[in-house]
Structure formats: C-alpha cells, structure tokens
Amino acid sequence: MEDETEFFDIGTRGNTHGDTVEFDDLELVTGGQNVRLTRIRVWYDDFVYGIQTIYETSNNGMIVSPKRINEEAEAWKLKYEEVFFNRNESITAIKGNHGNIIDHVVFETNQGREIRFGLSDGGDPFDLEIPEGTCVGVLKGGYGGHLHNIGCHTIPLAQPLQYQYTYNTGQRVANQISTGQTHDDTTEYNDVEFLENTKGQHRIASVTVFYDDEFVHGLDVKYLENGNEIQTKGVGGDWTNDDHKFKKINFAADEWITNIYGYFGNICDLLVIETTKGRTEKFGNLEKEPNFNFEIPEGQVISGLSFGIGGHLHNLTAYYGKEPYIFKFEQQPQANVQYSLLQQSTDVVGPTHGDTNAFDDWDKLDTSIINTRLRKVVVYFDEGKVVYGFRLKWSVNEEEVEGEKHRGSEYDGWVSDGDKASFSLKYGQYITRVYGKVEAQIKKLCFQLNTGETHEYGGDEGEDFDLGIPPGHAVGALTGGKNGHLHNIQAWYGKIHVASQSQGQVYYIPADERWPNEAFHGNTHGDTTEFRDEGIDFNAHTYRIDTVKVYHADRIKGIQVIYEIDGTYHYGEKHKASFDYNEEEMQTTMINLTVDEFITGISGKLSNVVTSLTFKTNKGREIVCGGDEGDDFDLEIPEGDCVGVIQGGKNGDIHNIKVFSGPMPQVMTTRW
C-alpha cells in the first residue's frame, strides 16, 4: 500500500482575536494518499474575508473544505474568485500584508504565477518562508469578520499524478486470420479470451520458436499486461532439446509484429515473423516457398496469437488491430533518486567459505533509475533440503532486464533434475520480507509480499534468519555467495514511494469521435438561445470534465463546465439565465470529479423550464440541484457511456439540456 502523505507544519502569520475561528485542513485529509491542492476559492474586497479549498487524493477522491467565512458576511456582495492549479502546478510561496486582519495575500506557484487577493496594502509584510523543494500541502488559519491569519503544512515538491485514457482491448484484437490444420491429436493454446477482458495494455513481450531444419515444432508466447506475465506454451512431442533448436525473440515495448507468413502443409514447415523495427526472423525449412501470408493491413499489428500443437505446429491464428499509440509519462525529477529501491542494504546472512564465489547483477542495473522494480524471482532448490540459488528479472523503464542464473554447481551436477519454481510481481506488489533457515548453506529461502502472499523454498533444518527489511520498504535486488549451494544472501532495498511505482508509458488508440451519442430533454421557445462552449477540443485524448457548476434557486439558472486537457484547466462560459433574481438566494452546487470519475447519468424535473438537475457518477455519487416542481425526466445515457459534452438552451431560465456521451475510458496513471 502507498503511504499516507507526510506533512510539515509551517505555522501561521497574522493575529488571533477573541472571535477567531481556527481551521486546519490537515484534519480533512488525514489518511489521504498523494494529497494535492487543486483549487482555492477566496472572498475579498479591500481585505480578505474568507477562503475555501479543494484537494485531490488517490484513495479518497476529492475533498472539499467548508467555507471559512463568517456567516454574517454578505458573501454575495464580495468579490469572489476561484483559482485552479494545473496538474503539475503547486503553491511554493505565501506572502502578503497583515495588521489585525489579512490585508492581502499572494500565492506564488512553481509555474511563475502570482495570484493576489485583497486590495489593501496596509499592515506589515509577511512571508511563510516555505522551504525550497517543498510546496503547500494543506492550508490552515483563522477567521472572524475577516481572515485573521493564514498558514500551511508543506509536502515535498514531487511529480504529480499523470493520467491517460485508454479503451478496452477489443480494439487490439478485433480481427483474426488463421492458417494450418486441426488433426485428431491437435491441442489448442489460446489466451486471447483473457486478453479481451484486460485494460488494453498487453503486448507480446517475446515469442520463442522451437524448430529444426525441416519443421516448426512449437511456440512459447509471453504477454505482459499491467505487470502480469501471461504465458502460452505448446511444444510438439517430436522436439528434443538435444537434437533440435529454439530461439527467443524479445520485443521492445514499442515493437510489434506486423506480419507472419510461411508454409503449412499438414504441419508447419516454415514460419517467418516481421516486426515494426524491420526485423525478419525465419524458422524451419528455409528452402520452402511460402504458401500463406497473413498480409496484415498497413497501420495494424498483431497483438495476440493462438495455435494448435501435436507432434509439430499444426495451425496458427493471429489477432490484430490498430497499432496503438504510446503515451510516455514525464520522468520523475532527479531529486527523487532517494526513492530508488537499490539504495540501502541489509547485513549478509549466511557463511562465507574458502570456496564461496560472490555474485551480483550490478552490471545490469543503475541505482539512479528509480522505477527499477523486481518483476520475477526464480529459485533453484531441492524440496525439503536446501537452496541452490536464484535468478531475478526486473522492469527498467518498461524494458525487461534479466539477471544471471546464480545457482550452485550441485544443482547442475548430481541433482540436475533439482526443483525450480518462480513467482511474478504485479505492479504495486513488492517483496517486503526475506527470511528462512541457514546452516553451512541457505537451507530455506522465503519471501513475503506487501499484499500478504508468501513463497517458501527448500528444507526445514537450520537456524531461523530474517534480513530485516524496515516497514514501508521493499526489496529491489538480491546478492550473495555460492559454490555448490547458496552460501549467503543480502537484500538491497528502498522506501516504497509513488516515484518508484511510476509507470513509464501506456498504450492507447485515439478515437476520432469520443462522444457519438446524443440525449436531449426540455423545451425550445421562441426566445431560446442555444449555448455550448467554444474553443474546447472535446475529442482530445486526455480531455475530461473536471467540474460542473450549477447555479440554482427553485429553478436551474445557469451552468458552467471546467475542463482538463493535458494537465491544463480550461474554463467554459458561465451560461446564466438573463432573468432577474436575488443574488442572496442564489446557490452554487459544484460537481468536482477526479480523473477516474465520470458523469454517467443526468435526470431532473421540467416544467416550461428546467427546475432541477441530478447528476450521477460511476463512483456512486448523486448530486441534486434545484427545486421540486415539474415532471421527472431522465436523459438515459447508454450503459457503459459517460457524459463528455453538456450544452442546452436558455433565456430567462434554462429551457433545455442536451448532452453527448461516449464509451467510458479505462484510466491509466503513473500509479496502476
């Protein structure tokens, strides 16, 4: 699990009076992970009267503070501003002037913005003196008739949550083409049904071909998907390790199979694989003239394979779709290399003998690459007796790095059929404990994960040991010493932190029209004026609705939508009715959405005008705005859709509402 956000109290500047009501937003976000201040709302004129804050967390969604303003203040008569901070923008300084109250306050951000509230220059200057490398995490302060004092708790200035929207994997394997035959002894191997139910992030990581100079005997296809390793292996009974060949083709994260051709009779004589990197790999009888060619259309790639095996490869099916785009998240700043899982080490456990040979994989790893994480552990052992060694595999910048086979010679000698077992780590899974038993060698080797699973190998003799990984930390690598067996072991570890969990990239396929479905309800009168925000790229791949503001009393009086595209906020127009109304009676309801929350339903009440609106989200929230008069209506958003565009018609009131919806995307972020 991710740690709660850690805060440091900077204190406050200003004064405290007998009527001062103190507030501290730390109470609101306690238990929150990856807390981010996303916007502030301020009421002011010559002086500052009140403030409200909105925070985003990765585990508790959006958190909105109460309005920190005196109930007797006529807020509707004051100047009011709401400031949105871009996804990679944080407050790095709070300055201003104060006497008995806050005359004015200035928020400075790491993007160079200076945002001032309050017109008075009276009082004495103040500066919260936020330390370099940190930013405002939450605000605190005190208010009465005005804002009396202001302060904050800081957090490290770190890389913000980044996101990208993808769609289900059906687009990746939408088409198929087959060749070959099915015989009585054919066994089919197929993982495509599994892949169809994923988030569309799978790729073929490798294909191992088993062959000789006449035929192809089998395939081993390995997929990577969201940190999972899916393997489909089938090798014909006529293939032997001593007499035949095999070759493993590893594909880079941006490399795809573009075509397969060759020769099939009753079995496969020739198999040729081509990739987007220009590689061509041939297996089997190279003298055969091809009799099949999948001829995958340009712009499409193979994302799944199924096949049938008997004594040889009997048939082959390729599943293909559009070549996905690759969205690369920004790399973490170098200041965060302290979050590498390779920074600290435990003591060595186990003896060092005269014949002990030390081993490690440091020639393959770089401690400064903070998203280096263990993906797979293979252990060589003799069940019930002893451990011979291990082999590690890492993910480094989305590429696979495989360590050496560090195993004792006895495993390759008299116990050549020794046991071998492995376990894989999904994204978000870490080894948090390494323990076992030791005598002259490591007799038993055990691993415990942060998700509770344990993996144990070897025997039960010897003294207990535990490498002592501190709480909140995880193993990044193992080193040790061996000869005939595994003699000793040492773990290298670091703190589990969002930086070390960050993903480098995701796959996506852009949609030309994200919002194809239309729904409408309401009336159109002779004086109705249609409204829709202009200048917004509704089909941008990272476009989303961030906030909907509804202005209402006993009727709906206006709507404003705030959008986010590529980490930047865009304000839609305030589409308010022209009919006179009492500002004091007007209410504003805010629907604030996180990156993985979408509007899935809109209903309400209607007379000649729209009197109420109810918004429903995929998170189960229901927000009601407006009065009780009129007949019920429902815009009937199709199941699986979310709202992408809100528009309508208005004059004295809101006359009608129209929305466009489309498939709700999968959300891929730097934290899976």
Residue, then its C-alpha position, 0 to 999 in steps of 0.5 A: m500500500e502507498d503511504e499516507t502523505e507526510f506533512f510539515d507544519i509551517g505555522t501561521r502569520g497574522n493575529t488571533h482575536g477573541d472571535t477567531v475561528e481556527f481551521d486546519d485542513l490537515e484534519l480533512v485529509t488525514g489518511g489521504q494518499n498523494v494529497r494535492l491542492t487543486r483549487i482555492r476559492v477566496w472572498y475579498d474586497d479591500f481585505v480578505y474575508g474568507i477562503q475555501t479549498i479543494y484537494e485531490t487524493s488517490n484513495n479518497g477522491m476529492i475533498v472539499s473544505p467548508k467555507r471559512i467565512n463568517e456567516e454574517a458576511e454578505a458573501w454575495k456582495l464580495k468579490y469572489e474568485e476561484v483559482f485552479f492549479n494545473r496538474n503539475e502546478s503547486i503553491t511554493a510561496i505565501k506572502g502578503n500584508h497583515g495588521n489585525i486582519i489579512d490585508h492581502v495575500v499572494f500565492e506564488t506557484n512553481q509555474g511563475r504565477e502570482i495570484r493576489f487577493g485583497l486590495s489593501d496594502g496596509g499592515d506589515p509584510f509577511d512571508l511563510e518562508i516555505p522551504e525550497g523543494t517543498c510546496v503547500g500541502v494543506l492550508k490552515g488559519g483563522y477567521g472572524g469578520h475577516l481572515h485573521n491569519i493564514g498558514c500551511h503544512t508543506i509536502p515535498l515538491a514531487q511529480p504529480l499524478q499523470y493520467q491517460y485514457t485508454y479503451n478496452t482491448g477489443q480494439r487490439v484484437a478485433n480481427q483474426i486470420s488463421t492458417g494450418q490444420t486441426h488433426d485428431d491429436t491437435t491441442e489448442y493454446n489460446d489466451v486471447e479470451f483473457l486478453e479481451n477482458t484486460k485494460g488494453q495494455h498487453r503486448i507480446a513481450s517475446v515469442t520463442v520458436f522451437y524448430d529444426d531444419e525441416f519443421v516448426h515444432g512449437l511456440d512459447v508466447k509471453y504477454l505482459e499486461n499491467g505487470n502480469e506475465i501471461q504465458t502460452k506454451g505448446v511444444g510438439g512431442d517430436w522436439t528434443n532439446d538435444d537434437h533440435k533448436f529454439k530461439k527467443i525473440n524479445f520485443a521492445a515495448d514499442e515493437w510489434i509484429t506486423n506480419i507472419y507468413g510461411y508454409f503449412g502443409n499438414i504441419c508447419d514447415l516454415l514460419v517467418i515473423e516481421t516486426t515494426k523495427g524491420r526485423t525478419e526472423k525465419f524458422g524451419n525449412l528455409e528452402k520452402e516457398p511460402n504458401f500463406n501470408f497473413e498480409i496484415p493491413e498497413g497501420q495494424v499489428i498483431s497483438g495476440l496469437s493462438f495455435g494448435i500443437g501435436g507432434h509439430l505446429h499444426n495451425l496458427t491464428a493471429y489477432y490484430g488491430k490498430e497499432p496503438y499509440i504510446f503515451k510516455f509519462e514525464q520522468q520523475p525529477q532527479a531529486n527523487v533518486q532517494y526513492s530508488l529501491l537499490q539504495q540501502s542494504t541489509d547485513v549478509v546472512g549466511p557463511t562465507h567459505g574458502d570456496t564461496n564465489a560472490f555474485d551480483d547483477w550490478d552490471k545490469l542495473d543503475t541505482s539512479i533509475i528509480n522505477t527499477r522494480l523486481r518483476k520475477v524471482v526464480v529459485y533453484f532448490d531441492e524440496g525439503k533440503v536446501v537452496y541452490g540459488f536464484r535468478l531475478k528479472w526486473s522492469v527498467n523503464e518498461e524494458e525487461v532486464e534479466g539477471e544471471k542464473h546464480r545457482g550452485s554447481e550441485y544443482d547442475g551436477w548430481v541433482s540436475d533434475g533439482d526443483k525450480a519454481s518462480f513467482s511474478l510481481k504485479y505492479g504495486q506488489y513488492i517483496t517486503r520480507v526475506y527470511g528462512k533457515v541457514e546452516a553451512q548453506i541457505k537451507k530455506l529461502c522465503f519471501q513475503l509480499n506487501t499484499g500478504e502472499t508468501h513463497e517458501y523454498g527448500g528444507d526445514e533444518g537450520e537456524d531461523f534468519d530474517l534480513g530485516i527489511p524496515p516497514g514501508h520498504a521493499v526489496g529491489a535486488l538480491t546478492g550473495g555467495k555460492n559454490g555448490h549451494l547458496h552460501n549467503i544472501q543480502a537484500w538491497y532495498g528502498k522506501i516504497h514511494v509513488a516515484s518508484q511505482s511510476q509507470g513509464q508509458v501506456y498504450y492507447i488508440p485515439a478515437d476520432e469521435r469520443w462522444p457519438n451519442e446524443a440525449f436531449h430533454g426540455n423545451t425550445h421557445g421562441d426566445t431560446t438561445e442555444f449555448r455550448d462552449e467554444g474553443i474546447d477540443f472535446n475529442a482530445h485524448t486526455y480531455r475530461i470534465d473536471t467540474v460542473k457548476v450549477y447555479h440554482a434557486d427553485r429553478i436551474k439558472g445557469i451552468q458552467v463546465i471546467y475542463e482538463i486537457d493535458g494537465t491544463y484547466h480550461y474554463g467554459e462560459k458561465h451560461k446564466a439565465s438573463f432573468d432577474y433574481n436575488e443574488e442572496e438566494m442564489q446557490t452554487t452546487m459544484i460537481n468536482l470529479t477526479v480523473d477516474e470519475f465520470i458523469t454517467g447519468i443526468s435526470g431532473k424535473l421540467s416544467n416550461v423550464v428546467t427546475s432541477l438537475t441530478f447528476k450521477t457518477n460511476k463512483g456512486r455519487e448523486i448530486v441534486c440541484g434545484g427545486d421540486e416542481g415539474d415532471d421527472f425526466d431522465l436523459e438515459i445515457p447508454e450503459g457503459d457511456c459517460v457524459g463528455v459534452i453538456q450544452g442546452g438552451k436558455n433565456g430567462d431560465i434554462h429551457n433545455i439540456k442536451v448532452f453527448s456521451g461516449p464509451m467510458p475510458q479505462v484510466m491509466t496513471t503513473r500509479w496502476 
